């Protein structure tokens, strides 16, 4: 039933509606995780993963049919400029969906008592990236059981290299996952939304008035970073469907391959710029 809320063609005409869909999916995922697993002594430790799992289940039909629609556009449009313009509409709908996830996760993390327990894995990821030298203190500060992880402090250039190489790894994994299973990359994207939301919640803490500042602080680099992942996911999904539906020796197939490679190059460039912003610009602004 939930997959009937909106279809890709209508979403591309009014992409902002995907923000409401994303907010609803994320909120429902939190509610179901609380309802089904919060009282379980074992499973309650993994609420952060269950929240993402439900988000993926709800979003999967929309993402899958969007990728199929974009693959058909590769057949209809021969001009690369027009094709990229058409693909940009799909990317925009994904970004609105992603933004809905972030706002919902951030808001409920702040408003719900002890909301951090629903994002335990995400908070650990935040601490590992942003406070590696004081990881144990970081996770305890935000209410997570102590984990044994320690690494030395890093300077700006080392942090850039570390973050960019990690982001490239995520991009490659997103690409391969989307080739193998068109909409499968939505897990990576929902996970990144939840990590950004955890970071925003940590920055805001209990002061909801800081929400716009928190969103700006992490979305300045977070949106282009995730945009790169969406482009990679779209590229891989188009390629995967093309392999199934077309003769690999046909001219049209190689045209689709070319389109996919251009999308991957664009994604890498955007990812590089997003990492520059995260390491060298955002810390100076906030």
Secondary structure as GFF3:
##gff-version 3
##sequence-region A 1 286
A	DSSP	three_ten_helix	2	4	.	.	.	ID=ss1
A	DSSP	alpha_helix	8	13	.	.	.	ID=ss2
A	DSSP	alpha_helix	17	37	.	.	.	ID=ss3
A	DSSP	three_ten_helix	43	46	.	.	.	ID=ss4
A	DSSP	alpha_helix	47	76	.	.	.	ID=ss5
A	DSSP	alpha_helix	80	111	.	.	.	ID=ss6
A	DSSP	three_ten_helix	115	119	.	.	.	ID=ss7
A	DSSP	alpha_helix	120	130	.	.	.	ID=ss8
A	DSSP	three_ten_helix	132	134	.	.	.	ID=ss9
A	DSSP	alpha_helix	135	141	.	.	.	ID=ss10
A	DSSP	alpha_helix	156	180	.	.	.	ID=ss11
A	DSSP	three_ten_helix	182	185	.	.	.	ID=ss12
A	DSSP	alpha_helix	186	204	.	.	.	ID=ss13
A	DSSP	three_ten_helix	208	210	.	.	.	ID=ss14
A	DSSP	alpha_helix	211	245	.	.	.	ID=ss15
A	DSSP	alpha_helix	251	276	.	.	.	ID=ss16
A	DSSP	pi_helix	277	281	.	.	.	ID=ss17
A	DSSP	alpha_helix	282	285	.	.	.	ID=ss18
###
